[in-house]
Amino acid sequence: MDAAQKKSQMGVWKGLRYVFAKIGYLVIASIAAALAFAFAVWLPNLHLVASTLTRSDAPLMLRLQLPVTLLGSIVTNFSPFSATMIVTLSMLLGIDTALVAYHTKQRLAGNFTGGFAAGAGGIVAGVLGIGCAACGSIVAMSFLPLVGGAGILAALPLGGGEFGVLGIILLGSSIAILAKKATQPLICVEA
């Protein structure tokens, strides 16, 4: 690793420490990661979760118990690769969301540091990468039949898991860009 890469890497860690030293951003990251994880795990049974929560004839505790219990299906309903992808994407999505929140707050306060587009792009990439080994990326799968892509997914070495890997790469890049910008001097780049 050359000196420029080390300096860039130190800038990322410095930015992450700076933003996450504020408890509010830790809370935002945790909530976003938990929501992304729950959504990804519930996705194969989303209709069941929705119908259970909206039933008025079942006791409230039973209605809440099923969605919580389904979170444990990460161990049984997903391959180790898919489970790892879901956990990794969820954590990265939480971090990226907190960084986007930080930069949004800076922009609203008039402290233009840029990086908002990178963060939003990272979040979109993370959502596109959510899926499992059996069905690949859920969002991407919705559009592939329009272009005859179902056969293409079957031919991919990871069976569509490539979208998750791409999501991790793009989220990681977004986090790196936003974290580095967090410690840069607050200047208006739009002038």
N, C-alpha and C positions, 0 to 999 in steps of 0.2 A: 504494500500500500504506500503510495507516494504522499508527500507532505500536503498536497492540495486535497486529496481524499480524506486524510486524517482531520484536516481543518474543517472540511465540510461535515464529516461525521460528528465532530465535537460541537459544531453549530446546531446540529439536529438535537443532540442530547441536551445541550444548554437550553434550547428553546422548549423542549418537552419539560424539563425541570422548572423552567420559568412559568409556563402556563399551568402545569399541574401542581405547583406550590399553592395555588389558590383552590381551596376545597370545592368551590362551586363547579369548577371544570372537572374535577374527579367525579362529582355527582352526575354531571351531564354525561360523561364517558360511561359511567357504570349503568345508568338508566338506558342509554342508547344501545350499549352492548347487550344488556339483558333483553331489551325489546327485540333486537335483531335475532338473538339466539332463540327466544320464544317463537318468533314468527317463523324462523327456518325449521324448527322442530315441529311446530304445529301445522306447517304448510301441507303435508300429506293428509292431514286430518282436519283441515280448516273448517269444512262443513260440519263435522261432528262437534268441534269446539264451539262454533257459532250457534248451532242449534241447542247445545247443552246450556250455554250461557243465557240464551233468550227464552228458555222454557220457564213458564211461570208456575207450573204444577210441581216442580221439584224444589226441595228445600235449598236455600241459598248455599249452605255449606257443601252440599252434594254437587251443586252447579259449579262451584269454585274448585272442588277437589279434582275433577277430571282434567281440566287444563294444567293444573299443577302436576298431577300424576303423569300426564303425557310428556312433560319435560324429561322424565327419566327414559323415554323411548330413544333418546340419543344413543344409548348403549345398545339397545336391541334392534331398532329399526334402521340403523344406518351402519354402513361399513366403517371400519376404523379410518379409512381415508376420508370418507364423507364427514364423519364426526369431527375429525381434525380440521377439515376445511371450514365447517360451520363454526366451530369454536374460534378459529383463527380469524375468519372474516368478521365475526361478531365483535371480537376484541378490537380489531383494527378499525371497524366501522365506528365503534364507541370513541376511540381516540380521535379519529378524523372528525367526528361530529363535534367533539369538545373544542378542537382546534378551529373548526369553522365558526363555532359560537364565539370563541375568543376574537377571531378576526372580524366577525360581524359587529361585535360590540365596539371594536376599535374603529371600524368604518362609521358606525352611527355616532361615535364621539368625535368624529372628524379627524381621526388619526389614520390616514390612509396608508396601509402597509402592503396592499395587494394580496394576492394569493387566494382570493375568494373562489375564483373559477377552478383552481386546482383542487380545492377542498370539495366543492360541489361535484366535480368530475370523479373524485375518489369515492364519494358516497354512492353515486350512480353505478360506478364499477363494482362496488361491493354488493349492491343489491342485485346486479346482473349475475354475479357469481354465486348467489345462494342457490343451493340445490343438493341433490344427492347422487350417488353413483348410479343408481337405478334409472333416474330420470334426467340427469344432467342439470343444468341451470334451468330453474322453473321459468324465469322470465324469458330467457333466450329460447327455450323450447316453445313458448307460445307463438313466436314469430317464424321459427324455422319451417313449419309445414307450408307456410306461404311460398317458400322458395324451394321446396323439396328437400329440406335439410334433415329430416328424420333419419334417412340413410347415412348422411354424412356424420351425424353424431355417433352412430353405431360403429363407424369406421375409425373414429378417433381412438387413440391408445388409452385414454382415461375415460372414454365413454361420455364425454361432455364435462368431465371434471376440469378440463382445460380452462373453462370459463371461471371456475373458482380460483385456479392458479393465476389467471390473468387479473382477476379481481384483487387478489392479494398483492400482486406486483403493482397495480395501479393505486391501491390504497396506500401501500408502503411509500410510493413515490409522492403521493399527495401529502402524507404525513411529514415526509422529509422536507418538502417545499414549505409547508405551513409552519413547521417547527423552526426552520431556519429564519423565516420572516418574523417570527414572534419576538426575536431579540434584536432585530434591525432597528435603526433609528426611525422614529415615527415622522415620516415626511409625506407630503402630498405628491403622489406620482401622476395625478391627473391634471396638474397645472400646466 
